[in-house]
Amino acid sequence: MARRLFFVPEVHSGFATLRGDDAKHLTRVLRVEPGQVYQISDNRSLYLAEVDTAHKELVSFRVTEKLPEPARQPEISLFAALIKFDHFEWMIEKATELGVSRIVPVAAERSDKGLDRAAAKRLDRWRRIALEASQQCRRPRLPEVAGLTRFDEALSADAGMRLFADETGGTPLLDAVPVGCESAAILVGPEGGWTVAERMEASSWTTVSLGPNVLRAETAAIAAIATLRMRLLHCHYLGR
């Protein structure tokens, strides 16, 4: 039976604790009670744990079993140009559900003005969105949600494949990733697309196409991740 997953700060001597707002959510909204069994993760290992105490601002778990390591997932880094925050937050949620390892917001030339200055204040919220999405989809490790990165800094990313999504054309994404590739970074532009200067600066990356339709930025990111994830999984099994 699939059990709800909760992230905890640490597991120490067989116990883990949640306090404050996290505990309130469990007791008031989810109605957890002593004796109920859930999965918990300290972002390193996965455990089966029983609720030991459940008070208004304190929930403690007693570990009953350390669970096997989950199957290896492809390493995908999403470098996403800043777009309107409600759209960007939807992108974070769905990218997390699709299993990305890292989400990096990027300041692009055509990102809406002012978003770069406001991004730092949003970082905690973005990480909370990633945490809640991880719990919802029961992934045992959180994605890294990085701080805002300049376009030139994003281009120095280290990955098995570095893919530059461009609506003006390029190699079809499915054809761009060779068998044996185990990690990839995908760079997705803002509404309005990349500038000529940005395309020239990204010449060391492989330019890829997501098809003939011009997609919204957040749609392009999710389409790229889903396609890339299936391609990397396919390559992994072929390369065994």
C-alpha positions, -999 to +999 in steps of 0.1 A: +000+000+000+014+034-009+019+055+022+020+093+025+056+107+026+069+134+049+103+151+049+120+156+083+151+176+092+169+146+105+166+111+119+185+106+152+186+075+174+155+061+156+134+092+160+124+122+139+105+154+148+085+180+130+076+213+148+058+246+142+038+250+110+048+216+096+034+199+128+003+220+127-004+210+091-001+173+100-023+175+131-049+200+120-052+193+083-041+157+078-053+146+113-023+123+120-026+104+152-002+082+173+001+047+159-003+057+123+025+046+099+040+068+072+071+070+051+096+097+062+128+110+045+157+130+058+166+138+021+192+110+023+174+078+033+138+066+033+122+051+064+089+035+075+079+053+108+051+053+133+037+085+147+048+085+184+033+118+195+010+142+177+005+176+195-005+209+180+030+221+173+050+188+177+048+155+158+074+128+165+080+097+145+096+064+157+115+046+129+104+010+124+123+001+093+149+016+069+136+011+034+156+000+004+172+027-018+148+037-046+157+029-082+182+053-098+166+083-116+181+103-145+201+134-134+183+163-150+190+200-143+164+225-155+178+260-162+147+281-166+146+318-176+125+338-152+089+343-162+059+356-143+060+341-108+027+322-109+038+305-141+073+299-127+059+283-096+037+260-116+068+250-135+087+242-103+059+220-090+056+200-122+093+197-128+096+183-092+069+158-099+088+147-131+119+141-110+144+168-119+175+169-097+180+207-099+161+238-108+180+270-115+162+303-123+181+323-149+180+360-156+176+363-194+175+394-216+137+391-222+127+381-187+101+405-174+118+436-158+119+435-120+116+397-117+153+394-111+152+418-081+122+401-066+135+365-071+156+364-040+125+370-018+108+341-035+135+315-030+121+301+003+086+299-013+100+281-043+118+256-021+086+250-001+067+244-034+094+218-043+091+201-009+053+199-010+054+185-046+080+160-035+058+148-007+028+146-029+045+125-056+065+105-030+100+112-043+124+105-015+149+133-023+142+169-028+154+187-059+179+215-054+163+249-060+191+273-066+193+311-064+190+333-094+218+328-119+231+350-147+228+337-182+266+335-186+269+316-153+242+291-164+262+283-195+291+268-174+268+240-161+285+206-160+264+177-174+267+148-198+246+167-223+239+205-223+208+213-243+196+247-254+159+247-262+151+271-290+118+277-308+136+287-340+148+251-346+175+226-338+181+189-334+149+171-323+153+165-285+149+128-288+177+126-313+201+148-294+208+124-264+231+095-272+229+060-256+251+060-225+243+096-214+234+096-177+229+133-170+216+164-189+210+201-184+182+218-204+181+256-207+146+270-215+140+306-225+115+332-214+083+344-231+096+362-262+124+337-267+161+341-268+179+371-282+204+367-311+232+375-286+221+348-262+219+322-290+255+331-300+267+329-264+252+295-260+269+280-291+288+255-270+254+239-260+235+216-283+205+235-298+173+213-296+138+217-309+106+206-292+086+205-324+070+230-348+046+246-323+057+277-303+051+268-267+047+289-236+078+290-215+065+268-187+049+243-212+082+241-231+101+233-198+077+205-188+076+190-223+114+191-224+118+174-190+092+147-197+108+139-231+143+140-217+135+118-187+121+091-209+150+093-233+176+090-204+157+061-189+156+044-223+194+051-228+201+037-193+184+004-200+200+001-234+234+008-220+233-019-193 
